[in-house]
Amino acid sequence: MSESYGVNLLTGATGCGKSTLAKIACDDLASKFKWSHPRIAWRDTSKCLDESKKRKTNAGLMLIEQNADQLAGKILSPKPVFESVTENISWIPGSMGLETFNLAGSPRTPNEAELFLNAFGKRRLRVFHIISTPEQVYAAIVRRIESGELREDDGPRTFQTKMAEYDNKVVPAIKHIPRDILTEIKYEMPLFEKVELFVKKMVIPDNIRKRMLTRLHTRNHPVRQTINGIVNARPQQAAVHPVRTFFHPLGNMSTSVQA
């Protein structure tokens, strides 16, 4: 791959929309350009870890030893996580011509942040922190359950652990990032504005950025339909189902949701 490719890291609490932004930028705004090879790609950190474990690489074997911690909602050791991400980049078809890589779910610890800074430097790295409240994250997890998109490490048993890990590890990691390469995105911003801000700030060749923004601002472009579809699929208030109790960690309340 190109030795000068840029990396855009999206971090935040679980369910805050990191993968949504990365996916829209790559799959909806850049995927149809007539390139002989992919110049923009994205991955989710958790899926990188799963792929490394599946292939039983050195990083994958180290991660397998931490399976119990992952299923409990804990953040894993930074070294095998970083190694997993970098090897996953190399497995992207046509990665020799890659110019920009978007990673949803990193950095998760100060040490992991340092690994990315050392590897890519400030010129080739940007970090996006999606700021959300526990209430917003809780509602996102409920939506995952109701839509059948629940991951193994999602759910009521891991929610409190994940929020504690976010406070104790992810927030310090964000503080470790130089302010001039950090962009903060509020969860409650309209999705269109989030995508626009992400594209404007990400590390990417300017000619590609211009084409992506042109598509985004074209009223009838399919990406606008994608964004509207995501927004319309998100209810203002999660539906309540009398199936089982999902403990709300923010107080003495509970709601029933469908598993």
DRENDO-986165 format. One record per residue (C-alpha): residue number from 0; x, y, z. Coordinates in Angstrom, 3 decimals. Last residue first. Example, Ala and Ser with C-alpha at 12.3 -4.5 7.8 and 13.67 -1.06 7.14 Angstrom:
// DRENDO-986165
<i = 1 xx = 13.670 yy = -1.060 zz = 7.140>
<i = 0 xx = 12.300 yy = -4.500 zz = 7.800>
END
This chain:
// DRENDO-986165
<i = 258 xx = -33.967 yy = -9.920 zz = 22.570>
<i = 257 xx = -37.142 yy = -7.842 zz = 22.609>
<i = 256 xx = -37.135 yy = -5.002 zz = 25.038>
<i = 255 xx = -38.732 yy = -4.384 zz = 28.418>
<i = 254 xx = -37.740 yy = -1.192 zz = 30.145>
<i = 253 xx = -36.122 yy = -0.665 zz = 33.477>
<i = 252 xx = -35.811 yy = 2.090 zz = 36.023>
<i = 251 xx = -33.912 yy = 2.686 zz = 39.203>
<i = 250 xx = -31.242 yy = 4.857 zz = 37.654>
<i = 249 xx = -28.786 yy = 5.221 zz = 34.843>
<i = 248 xx = -27.916 yy = 1.579 zz = 34.379>
<i = 247 xx = -31.239 yy = 0.660 zz = 32.731>
<i = 246 xx = -31.792 yy = -3.036 zz = 33.194>
<i = 245 xx = -33.295 yy = -4.719 zz = 30.132>
<i = 244 xx = -36.271 yy = -6.691 zz = 31.364>
<i = 243 xx = -37.663 yy = -9.422 zz = 29.146>
<i = 242 xx = -40.377 yy = -9.923 zz = 26.603>
<i = 241 xx = -42.944 yy = -7.230 zz = 27.280>
<i = 240 xx = -41.800 yy = -5.065 zz = 24.362>
<i = 239 xx = -41.273 yy = -1.329 zz = 24.600>
<i = 238 xx = -40.490 yy = 0.651 zz = 21.474>
<i = 237 xx = -37.482 yy = 2.915 zz = 21.575>
<i = 236 xx = -38.315 yy = 6.605 zz = 21.467>
<i = 235 xx = -37.684 yy = 8.983 zz = 18.615>
<i = 234 xx = -37.605 yy = 6.030 zz = 16.273>
<i = 233 xx = -34.518 yy = 5.578 zz = 14.086>
<i = 232 xx = -35.470 yy = 4.135 zz = 10.712>
<i = 231 xx = -36.249 yy = 7.593 zz = 9.360>
<i = 230 xx = -32.700 yy = 8.782 zz = 10.046>
<i = 229 xx = -31.115 yy = 5.757 zz = 8.395>
<i = 228 xx = -33.370 yy = 6.064 zz = 5.340>
<i = 227 xx = -32.703 yy = 9.783 zz = 5.071>
<i = 226 xx = -28.962 yy = 9.146 zz = 5.048>
<i = 225 xx = -29.252 yy = 6.431 zz = 2.410>
<i = 224 xx = -31.571 yy = 8.571 zz = 0.283>
<i = 223 xx = -29.064 yy = 11.412 zz = 0.454>
<i = 222 xx = -26.357 yy = 8.958 zz = -0.594>
<i = 221 xx = -28.456 yy = 8.059 zz = -3.644>
<i = 220 xx = -27.924 yy = 11.557 zz = -5.133>
<i = 219 xx = -31.137 yy = 13.517 zz = -5.626>
<i = 218 xx = -30.120 yy = 16.642 zz = -3.696>
<i = 217 xx = -26.493 yy = 16.781 zz = -4.791>
<i = 216 xx = -24.707 yy = 18.168 zz = -1.722>
<i = 215 xx = -23.249 yy = 14.801 zz = -0.716>
<i = 214 xx = -22.128 yy = 14.079 zz = -4.255>
<i = 213 xx = -20.328 yy = 17.399 zz = -4.478>
<i = 212 xx = -18.801 yy = 16.775 zz = -1.054>
<i = 211 xx = -17.360 yy = 13.457 zz = -2.237>
<i = 210 xx = -15.973 yy = 15.020 zz = -5.421>
<i = 209 xx = -14.272 yy = 17.809 zz = -3.460>
<i = 208 xx = -12.798 yy = 15.360 zz = -0.953>
<i = 207 xx = -11.392 yy = 13.268 zz = -3.805>
<i = 206 xx = -9.631 yy = 16.309 zz = -5.308>
<i = 205 xx = -8.391 yy = 17.317 zz = -1.856>
<i = 204 xx = -6.616 yy = 14.019 zz = -1.211>
<i = 203 xx = -7.898 yy = 12.513 zz = 2.042>
<i = 202 xx = -7.231 yy = 12.946 zz = 5.753>
<i = 201 xx = -10.689 yy = 13.634 zz = 7.186>
<i = 200 xx = -11.881 yy = 17.110 zz = 8.179>
<i = 199 xx = -14.302 yy = 18.050 zz = 5.389>
<i = 198 xx = -15.551 yy = 14.479 zz = 4.960>
<i = 197 xx = -16.293 yy = 14.140 zz = 8.680>
<i = 196 xx = -18.015 yy = 17.514 zz = 8.854>
<i = 195 xx = -20.298 yy = 16.640 zz = 5.929>
<i = 194 xx = -21.110 yy = 13.203 zz = 7.355>
<i = 193 xx = -22.002 yy = 14.720 zz = 10.723>
<i = 192 xx = -24.072 yy = 17.449 zz = 9.077>
<i = 191 xx = -26.107 yy = 14.876 zz = 7.120>
<i = 190 xx = -26.595 yy = 12.824 zz = 10.294>
<i = 189 xx = -28.189 yy = 15.752 zz = 12.115>
<i = 188 xx = -26.140 yy = 16.591 zz = 15.225>
<i = 187 xx = -27.366 yy = 14.835 zz = 18.390>
<i = 186 xx = -24.241 yy = 12.686 zz = 18.720>
<i = 185 xx = -21.958 yy = 15.722 zz = 18.859>
<i = 184 xx = -18.831 yy = 15.484 zz = 16.729>
<i = 183 xx = -15.425 yy = 16.413 zz = 18.134>
<i = 182 xx = -12.527 yy = 16.772 zz = 15.727>
<i = 181 xx = -8.956 yy = 15.995 zz = 16.796>
<i = 180 xx = -5.868 yy = 16.595 zz = 14.625>
<i = 179 xx = -5.089 yy = 20.071 zz = 15.985>
<i = 178 xx = -6.003 yy = 19.044 zz = 19.529>
<i = 177 xx = -3.162 yy = 16.555 zz = 19.849>
<i = 176 xx = -4.581 yy = 13.162 zz = 20.950>
<i = 175 xx = -3.795 yy = 12.006 zz = 24.506>
<i = 174 xx = -7.042 yy = 13.503 zz = 25.810>
<i = 173 xx = -8.848 yy = 11.121 zz = 23.453>
<i = 172 xx = -7.027 yy = 8.158 zz = 24.993>
<i = 171 xx = -7.981 yy = 9.376 zz = 28.487>
<i = 170 xx = -11.653 yy = 9.341 zz = 27.354>
<i = 169 xx = -11.289 yy = 5.852 zz = 25.860>
<i = 168 xx = -9.755 yy = 4.263 zz = 28.959>
<i = 167 xx = -11.567 yy = 5.014 zz = 32.229>
<i = 166 xx = -14.746 yy = 6.653 zz = 30.941>
<i = 165 xx = -15.159 yy = 4.294 zz = 27.982>
<i = 164 xx = -14.261 yy = 1.274 zz = 30.102>
<i = 163 xx = -16.946 yy = 2.297 zz = 32.613>
<i = 162 xx = -19.475 yy = 2.662 zz = 29.789>
<i = 161 xx = -18.498 yy = -0.738 zz = 28.405>
<i = 160 xx = -18.783 yy = -2.414 zz = 31.801>
<i = 159 xx = -22.208 yy = -0.876 zz = 32.409>
<i = 158 xx = -23.468 yy = -2.086 zz = 29.037>
<i = 157 xx = -21.962 yy = -5.586 zz = 29.266>
<i = 156 xx = -24.748 yy = -7.414 zz = 31.057>
<i = 155 xx = -27.477 yy = -5.330 zz = 29.435>
<i = 154 xx = -26.509 yy = -6.175 zz = 25.878>
<i = 153 xx = -23.664 yy = -6.081 zz = 23.415>
<i = 152 xx = -20.525 yy = -8.263 zz = 23.435>
<i = 151 xx = -21.938 yy = -10.934 zz = 21.160>
<i = 150 xx = -23.257 yy = -8.314 zz = 18.748>
<i = 149 xx = -26.893 yy = -7.264 zz = 18.530>
<i = 148 xx = -28.109 yy = -6.396 zz = 15.036>
<i = 147 xx = -31.547 yy = -8.000 zz = 15.473>
<i = 146 xx = -33.348 yy = -4.702 zz = 14.898>
<i = 145 xx = -34.868 yy = -4.628 zz = 18.400>
<i = 144 xx = -31.572 yy = -5.449 zz = 20.088>
<i = 143 xx = -29.695 yy = -2.839 zz = 18.090>
<i = 142 xx = -32.374 yy = -0.256 zz = 18.857>
<i = 141 xx = -31.988 yy = -0.978 zz = 22.598>
<i = 140 xx = -28.229 yy = -0.481 zz = 22.235>
<i = 139 xx = -28.813 yy = 2.909 zz = 20.588>
<i = 138 xx = -31.179 yy = 3.963 zz = 23.401>
<i = 137 xx = -28.502 yy = 3.098 zz = 25.968>
<i = 136 xx = -25.930 yy = 5.125 zz = 24.048>
<i = 135 xx = -28.199 yy = 8.177 zz = 23.992>
<i = 134 xx = -28.911 yy = 7.864 zz = 27.726>
<i = 133 xx = -25.214 yy = 7.400 zz = 28.501>
<i = 132 xx = -24.550 yy = 10.731 zz = 26.739>
<i = 131 xx = -22.753 yy = 11.046 zz = 23.423>
<i = 130 xx = -19.660 yy = 12.741 zz = 21.992>
<i = 129 xx = -18.386 yy = 11.261 zz = 18.731>
<i = 128 xx = -14.624 yy = 11.706 zz = 18.776>
<i = 127 xx = -12.961 yy = 11.982 zz = 15.370>
<i = 126 xx = -9.202 yy = 11.443 zz = 15.096>
<i = 125 xx = -7.045 yy = 12.443 zz = 12.132>
<i = 124 xx = -3.707 yy = 10.938 zz = 11.119>
<i = 123 xx = -1.347 yy = 11.381 zz = 8.155>
<i = 122 xx = 0.250 yy = 14.725 zz = 9.053>
<i = 121 xx = 0.120 yy = 14.096 zz = 12.807>
<i = 120 xx = 2.299 yy = 11.004 zz = 12.623>
<i = 119 xx = 1.314 yy = 7.672 zz = 11.097>
<i = 118 xx = 3.017 yy = 4.924 zz = 13.096>
<i = 117 xx = 3.976 yy = 6.899 zz = 16.196>
<i = 116 xx = 0.560 yy = 8.541 zz = 16.452>
<i = 115 xx = -1.221 yy = 5.216 zz = 15.920>
<i = 114 xx = 0.835 yy = 3.496 zz = 18.615>
<i = 113 xx = 0.338 yy = 6.455 zz = 20.968>
<i = 112 xx = -3.435 yy = 6.218 zz = 20.610>
<i = 111 xx = -3.224 yy = 2.514 zz = 21.453>
<i = 110 xx = -1.247 yy = 3.366 zz = 24.573>
<i = 109 xx = -3.815 yy = 6.007 zz = 25.566>
<i = 108 xx = -6.605 yy = 3.413 zz = 25.217>
<i = 107 xx = -9.510 yy = 2.752 zz = 22.842>
<i = 106 xx = -8.228 yy = 4.438 zz = 19.700>
<i = 105 xx = -10.136 yy = 3.256 zz = 17.754>
<i = 104 xx = -13.641 yy = 1.990 zz = 17.005>
<i = 103 xx = -14.402 yy = 2.864 zz = 13.390>
<i = 102 xx = -11.305 yy = 2.901 zz = 11.182>
<i = 101 xx = -11.269 yy = 4.946 zz = 7.967>
<i = 100 xx = -8.393 yy = 4.273 zz = 5.576>
<i = 99 xx = -7.255 yy = 6.756 zz = 2.947>
<i = 98 xx = -4.809 yy = 6.492 zz = 0.048>
<i = 97 xx = -4.900 yy = 2.796 zz = -0.833>
<i = 96 xx = -2.970 yy = 1.905 zz = -3.979>
<i = 95 xx = -1.181 yy = -1.129 zz = -2.555>
<i = 94 xx = -4.485 yy = -2.071 zz = -0.874>
<i = 93 xx = -5.833 yy = -3.582 zz = -4.109>
<i = 92 xx = -7.885 yy = -6.131 zz = -2.191>
<i = 91 xx = -7.855 yy = -5.207 zz = 1.533>
<i = 90 xx = -5.644 yy = -7.719 zz = 3.361>
<i = 89 xx = -2.936 yy = -5.135 zz = 4.130>
<i = 88 xx = -5.463 yy = -3.012 zz = 6.053>
<i = 87 xx = -6.396 yy = -6.072 zz = 8.121>
<i = 86 xx = -2.736 yy = -6.483 zz = 9.041>
<i = 85 xx = -2.639 yy = -2.917 zz = 10.364>
<i = 84 xx = -5.835 yy = -3.330 zz = 12.395>
<i = 83 xx = -4.770 yy = -6.618 zz = 13.970>
<i = 82 xx = -1.369 yy = -5.192 zz = 14.920>
<i = 81 xx = -3.082 yy = -2.259 zz = 16.645>
<i = 80 xx = -5.419 yy = -4.566 zz = 18.571>
<i = 79 xx = -2.528 yy = -6.932 zz = 19.403>
<i = 78 xx = -0.595 yy = -3.990 zz = 20.943>
<i = 77 xx = -3.516 yy = -2.184 zz = 22.635>
<i = 76 xx = -4.616 yy = -4.925 zz = 25.060>
<i = 75 xx = -8.390 yy = -5.402 zz = 24.971>
<i = 74 xx = -11.229 yy = -3.158 zz = 26.136>
<i = 73 xx = -13.743 yy = -4.947 zz = 28.342>
<i = 72 xx = -17.330 yy = -5.716 zz = 27.354>
<i = 71 xx = -17.535 yy = -9.097 zz = 29.092>
<i = 70 xx = -17.343 yy = -10.841 zz = 25.713>
<i = 69 xx = -14.055 yy = -9.061 zz = 25.081>
<i = 68 xx = -12.626 yy = -10.055 zz = 28.470>
<i = 67 xx = -13.525 yy = -13.708 zz = 27.925>
<i = 66 xx = -11.982 yy = -13.658 zz = 24.458>
<i = 65 xx = -8.633 yy = -12.336 zz = 25.761>
<i = 64 xx = -6.554 yy = -15.414 zz = 24.856>
<i = 63 xx = -8.149 yy = -15.258 zz = 21.398>
<i = 62 xx = -6.687 yy = -11.761 zz = 21.070>
<i = 61 xx = -3.131 yy = -13.029 zz = 21.468>
<i = 60 xx = -3.833 yy = -15.703 zz = 18.854>
<i = 59 xx = -5.244 yy = -13.077 zz = 16.507>
<i = 58 xx = -2.204 yy = -10.842 zz = 16.856>
<i = 57 xx = 0.071 yy = -13.740 zz = 15.900>
<i = 56 xx = -2.326 yy = -14.630 zz = 13.096>
<i = 55 xx = -5.058 yy = -17.185 zz = 13.716>
<i = 54 xx = -6.953 yy = -16.374 zz = 10.486>
<i = 53 xx = -10.279 yy = -16.321 zz = 12.384>
<i = 52 xx = -8.690 yy = -14.419 zz = 15.263>
<i = 51 xx = -7.354 yy = -11.804 zz = 12.857>
<i = 50 xx = -10.798 yy = -11.541 zz = 11.234>
<i = 49 xx = -12.566 yy = -11.119 zz = 14.582>
<i = 48 xx = -10.143 yy = -8.396 zz = 15.658>
<i = 47 xx = -10.670 yy = -6.526 zz = 12.400>
<i = 46 xx = -14.424 yy = -6.893 zz = 12.903>
<i = 45 xx = -14.131 yy = -5.238 zz = 16.315>
<i = 44 xx = -12.075 yy = -2.392 zz = 14.852>
<i = 43 xx = -14.691 yy = -1.674 zz = 12.166>
<i = 42 xx = -13.208 yy = -1.295 zz = 8.697>
<i = 41 xx = -13.039 yy = 1.316 zz = 5.986>
<i = 40 xx = -11.570 yy = 1.765 zz = 2.530>
<i = 39 xx = -10.634 yy = 4.642 zz = 0.235>
<i = 38 xx = -8.357 yy = 4.458 zz = -2.817>
<i = 37 xx = -9.766 yy = 1.174 zz = -4.112>
<i = 36 xx = -8.127 yy = 0.094 zz = -7.391>
<i = 35 xx = -8.673 yy = 0.874 zz = -11.080>
<i = 34 xx = -10.820 yy = 3.818 zz = -10.011>
<i = 33 xx = -14.081 yy = 4.945 zz = -11.580>
<i = 32 xx = -15.702 yy = 6.499 zz = -8.505>
<i = 31 xx = -18.704 yy = 4.464 zz = -7.365>
<i = 30 xx = -17.415 yy = 3.574 zz = -3.880>
<i = 29 xx = -16.604 yy = 7.111 zz = -2.730>
<i = 28 xx = -19.766 yy = 8.647 zz = -1.263>
<i = 27 xx = -21.887 yy = 5.599 zz = -0.435>
<i = 26 xx = -19.495 yy = 2.812 zz = 0.544>
<i = 25 xx = -16.583 yy = 4.894 zz = 1.797>
<i = 24 xx = -18.017 yy = 8.000 zz = 3.470>
<i = 23 xx = -21.307 yy = 6.286 zz = 4.362>
<i = 22 xx = -19.484 yy = 3.347 zz = 5.949>
<i = 21 xx = -17.144 yy = 5.420 zz = 8.099>
<i = 20 xx = -20.015 yy = 7.588 zz = 9.344>
<i = 19 xx = -22.256 yy = 4.614 zz = 10.185>
<i = 18 xx = -19.357 yy = 2.720 zz = 11.765>
<i = 17 xx = -18.846 yy = 5.433 zz = 14.376>
<i = 16 xx = -22.547 yy = 5.870 zz = 15.171>
<i = 15 xx = -22.679 yy = 6.200 zz = 18.974>
<i = 14 xx = -23.506 yy = 2.539 zz = 19.621>
<i = 13 xx = -20.594 yy = 1.904 zz = 21.995>
<i = 12 xx = -18.953 yy = 5.064 zz = 23.277>
<i = 11 xx = -16.663 yy = 7.117 zz = 21.091>
<i = 10 xx = -13.947 yy = 6.763 zz = 18.487>
<i = 9 xx = -13.546 yy = 7.330 zz = 14.785>
<i = 8 xx = -9.980 yy = 7.103 zz = 13.475>
<i = 7 xx = -9.065 yy = 8.535 zz = 10.087>
<i = 6 xx = -5.873 yy = 7.110 zz = 8.605>
<i = 5 xx = -3.914 yy = 8.595 zz = 5.731>
<i = 4 xx = -1.908 yy = 6.780 zz = 3.065>
<i = 3 xx = 1.679 yy = 7.974 zz = 2.627>
<i = 2 xx = 3.464 yy = 4.640 zz = 2.381>
<i = 1 xx = 1.039 yy = 3.609 zz = -0.336>
<i = 0 xx = 0.000 yy = 0.000 zz = 0.000>
END
